[in-house]
């Protein structure tokens, strides 16, 4: 494995571990301090709740069990292969670490508990958790890394006519 692959992978893994630690710590606090189904208002637009999600995003595929775990495992392997194949992109490790950490955080819950603990509740939006936030930010960051401003600037530079010296 080349040095750039190792460096990219190491950065992504460090960020992923940070996401998993933060996610698991927050979920542990919620599970030990808030009763299942309880809701506590933090500010008028934000509540902390304690709910269990047996599906994927917003409860989709509830009670998917082993199928969800297997699918998540395949997605994690595919993500790492993708990152390593795009390692020349600046900051590709950021979306990779966020996505990997978020997926791993929720996967740990599924394997250990059979469900994911969600606890952040906004009006008219399903409850979510730190891992879900990391996944969402990871998707946005991935789009930016692959198609965002740095790539546009590079394309614009290539499209500019060469100075004619006059």
C-alpha positions as CSV (number, residue, x, y, z in Angstrom):
1,X,0.0,0.0,0.0
2,X,1.4,3.4,-0.9
3,X,2.1,6.2,1.6
4,X,-0.8,8.3,0.3
5,X,-3.2,5.4,0.7
6,X,-2.0,4.7,4.2
7,X,-2.2,8.4,5.1
8,X,-5.7,8.8,3.7
9,X,-6.9,5.6,5.4
10,X,-5.4,6.6,8.7
11,X,-7.0,10.0,8.7
12,X,-10.4,8.6,7.8
13,X,-10.1,5.9,10.5
14,X,-9.1,8.5,13.2
15,X,-12.1,10.6,12.3
16,X,-14.4,7.6,12.2
17,X,-13.2,6.5,15.7
18,X,-13.9,10.0,17.0
19,X,-17.4,9.9,15.5
20,X,-18.1,6.4,17.0
21,X,-16.9,7.4,20.5
22,X,-19.0,10.6,20.5
23,X,-22.0,8.7,19.1
24,X,-21.8,5.9,21.6
25,X,-21.2,8.2,24.5
26,X,-24.2,10.3,23.7
27,X,-26.4,7.3,23.3
28,X,-25.2,5.8,26.6
29,X,-26.1,9.1,28.4
30,X,-29.6,9.1,26.8
31,X,-30.2,5.4,27.7
32,X,-29.1,5.9,31.3
33,X,-30.8,9.3,32.0
34,X,-34.0,9.4,29.9
35,X,-36.7,6.8,30.1
36,X,-37.7,5.1,26.8
37,X,-40.3,7.3,25.2
38,X,-39.6,10.3,27.4
39,X,-39.2,13.7,25.8
40,X,-37.4,16.7,27.3
41,X,-37.5,20.2,25.8
42,X,-34.0,21.8,25.4
43,X,-35.2,24.9,23.5
44,X,-38.6,25.5,21.8
45,X,-37.4,23.9,18.5
46,X,-35.3,21.0,20.0
47,X,-36.1,18.1,22.2
48,X,-34.1,15.3,23.6
49,X,-36.0,12.0,23.4
50,X,-35.3,8.4,23.9
51,X,-36.6,6.2,21.1
52,X,-35.6,3.0,19.4
53,X,-35.3,2.6,15.7
54,X,-35.3,-0.9,14.3
55,X,-35.2,0.2,10.7
56,X,-32.8,2.4,8.8
57,X,-33.4,6.1,8.1
58,X,-36.6,7.3,9.6
59,X,-37.7,3.7,10.5
60,X,-37.7,2.5,6.9
61,X,-37.2,-1.3,6.8
62,X,-38.1,-1.7,10.5
63,X,-37.2,-5.1,11.9
64,X,-34.8,-5.7,9.0
65,X,-32.4,-7.5,11.4
66,X,-29.6,-9.5,9.8
67,X,-30.4,-8.1,6.3
68,X,-29.7,-4.5,7.6
69,X,-26.5,-5.7,9.3
70,X,-25.2,-7.5,6.2
71,X,-26.1,-4.5,4.0
72,X,-24.3,-2.1,6.3
73,X,-21.2,-4.3,6.3
74,X,-21.2,-4.4,2.4
75,X,-21.7,-0.6,2.3
76,X,-18.7,-0.1,4.7
77,X,-16.4,-2.2,2.5
78,X,-17.6,-0.4,-0.6
79,X,-17.0,2.9,1.0
80,X,-13.4,2.1,1.9
81,X,-12.7,0.8,-1.6
82,X,-14.1,4.0,-3.0
83,X,-12.1,6.2,-0.7
84,X,-8.9,4.4,-1.5
85,X,-9.6,4.7,-5.3
86,X,-10.1,8.5,-4.9
87,X,-7.3,9.2,-2.4
88,X,-5.8,11.9,-4.7
89,X,-8.8,14.1,-4.0
90,X,-8.0,16.7,-1.3
91,X,-9.8,15.9,1.9
92,X,-11.5,12.7,0.7
93,X,-10.7,11.3,4.2
94,X,-13.2,13.8,5.8
95,X,-16.4,12.4,4.2
96,X,-15.0,8.9,4.4
97,X,-14.4,9.2,8.2
98,X,-17.8,10.8,8.8
99,X,-19.6,8.1,6.7
100,X,-17.6,5.3,8.2
101,X,-17.9,6.5,11.8
102,X,-21.7,7.2,11.4
103,X,-22.4,3.8,9.8
104,X,-20.2,2.0,12.4
105,X,-21.9,3.8,15.3
106,X,-25.4,2.7,14.2
107,X,-24.1,-0.8,13.2
108,X,-22.7,-1.3,16.7
109,X,-26.2,-0.5,18.2
110,X,-27.9,-2.9,15.7
111,X,-25.5,-5.8,16.5
112,X,-25.4,-5.2,20.2
113,X,-29.1,-4.1,20.9
114,X,-31.1,-5.0,17.8
115,X,-32.0,-1.3,17.3
116,X,-30.5,2.1,17.1
117,X,-31.0,4.7,19.9
118,X,-32.2,8.0,18.5
119,X,-32.5,11.1,20.7
120,X,-32.4,14.4,18.8
121,X,-35.9,15.6,17.9
122,X,-36.8,18.6,15.8
123,X,-40.4,19.6,15.0
124,X,-42.0,17.6,12.2
125,X,-38.8,15.5,11.7
126,X,-38.1,12.0,13.0
127,X,-35.6,11.6,15.8
128,X,-32.0,11.0,15.0
129,X,-28.5,10.7,16.6
130,X,-24.9,11.7,16.3
131,X,-24.2,8.9,13.8
132,X,-27.0,10.1,11.6
133,X,-25.6,13.7,11.7
134,X,-22.1,12.4,10.7
135,X,-23.6,10.4,7.8
136,X,-25.5,13.4,6.6
137,X,-22.5,15.7,6.9
138,X,-20.4,12.9,5.2
139,X,-22.7,12.9,2.2
140,X,-22.6,16.6,1.8
141,X,-18.8,16.6,2.2
142,X,-18.4,13.8,-0.3
143,X,-20.4,15.8,-2.9
144,X,-18.2,18.8,-2.2
145,X,-15.0,16.8,-2.4
146,X,-16.0,15.1,-5.7
147,X,-17.9,18.0,-7.4
148,X,-17.4,21.1,-5.3
149,X,-15.5,24.4,-5.6
150,X,-11.9,23.0,-5.9
151,X,-12.9,20.9,-8.9
152,X,-14.8,23.7,-10.6
153,X,-11.8,26.1,-10.1
154,X,-9.5,23.5,-11.7
155,X,-11.9,23.0,-14.7
156,X,-12.2,26.8,-15.1
157,X,-8.4,27.2,-15.1
158,X,-8.1,24.5,-17.8
159,X,-10.8,26.3,-19.9
160,X,-9.1,29.7,-19.7
161,X,-7.3,30.7,-22.8
162,X,-3.5,30.9,-22.5
163,X,-2.1,34.4,-22.2
164,X,-1.1,35.6,-25.6
165,X,1.7,37.7,-24.3
166,X,0.3,41.0,-25.6
